[in-house]
Amino acid sequence: MSISSRKLYNEIQTLKRRIRALKASKATTLNELTDVTYSSGDLTITDLDTVVAGSLTIDSSGDITLDADGGEIFFHDGDAQQGVLKMDTSNKFILSSSISTNDMYLMSGRDIFLDAAGGDVKVTGNVSGSAKGIFTTGLVTAGPLNVTGSATINNGYIATHKSSSLASAGDKFGNILIAGLSTGASVAAGNLVYLNSSKQWNRTAAGDGANAGDIHFIGIATTTTPHTHGVMTQGLYSLNTSYVSGSISAGGIFDVGQQVYIHPHISGSFTTLIPSGSGEIVRVVGHAIDASIIYFNPSPDYIEI
């Protein structure tokens, strides 16, 4: 007899002895079993590792409590772990799939509500689907909100932004347009640019004749290649102070609250001083919200001095 066969034989004999002992004890209540106690509605089984059954129904007229001191409840199909409910040390309640290639579905014949009870519902991955999402009190994004199809804003509000959240030059909130075929030399992120008849973006200056940006479509370049990455057509933009000027002699600072114009001499730049030289173009492109932050909303109108 092999070692494994001997072990199986011993286990069978042990099981037989327990059955004979159980029959001899003639137990009539659960408390008469050595590893089972029943008291005041509580059933305690001290040596139970596995319940083997066909279909199993747990039916309670009250609540059902699952108390796992290890902090995890596992779901298996056969011997393969499929999912887990986990309560970790950082006060997170986690429901997750145990197989990285499997999807997890929350399915309902009607609505599914996510209620954070005064907190936030945060999504760290992507959200996609063929149905619709309804946000009754607002939608806040830490980064861009990209819509590949159409978007309907029922109350007419697209977003609420704080200028104080634009911490660094190049930070922005607003509408981005990708158009054109090429970009001229020396265009940098934050430059005021216009689209010429060859569909090329170039820096503009109000005193530079053909590059004055008077009748042209203008925007703020988001990178050195706005024909690829786009221009801001309306919104908040934190500008590099090299592209900003006003009445303060130190330069690099807007007159806050004032209208902003195309700079007459420094191409790609902005100023809160009204251009006044002969032949210069006066075109309002927005308002100064802070020392170097513009609310960009260019007027289609202009005058020539």
LINHUFEN-V277700 format. One record per backbone hydrogen bond with DSSP energy under -1.0 kcal/mol. CO is the residue of the C=O (numbers start at 1). NH is the residue of the N-H. Records with the same first field share a line. If there is no record, write none. Layout:
CO=NH, NH
This chain:
2=6
3=7
4=8
5=9
6=10
7=11
8=12
9=13
10=14
11=15
12=16
13=17
14=18
15=19
16=20
17=21
18=22
19=23
20=24
21=25
29=32
30=33
33=36
35=46
37=44
39=42
42=39
44=37
68=71
71=87
73=85
75=82, 83
77=80
80=77
82=98
83=75
84=96
85=73
86=94
88=91
92=88
94=86
96=84
99=102
116=119
153=156
162=165
163=166
165=167
168=171
171=238
173=236
175=233
177=231
182=201
188=191
191=221
192=204
193=219
194=202
196=199
199=181, 182
200=196
201=184
202=194
204=268
205=208
206=281
208=211
209=212
211=205
217=195
219=193
220=232
221=190
225=228, 229
226=230
230=222
231=177
232=220
234=175
235=296
236=173
237=294
238=170
240=243
241=244
243=270
244=252
245=272
248=251
255=258
258=288
260=285
261=271
263=206
264=207
266=269
268=192
269=263
271=261
277=280
280=305
282=303
284=299
285=297
286=260
287=295
288=257
291=254
292=239
293=289, 290
294=237
295=287
296=235
303=282
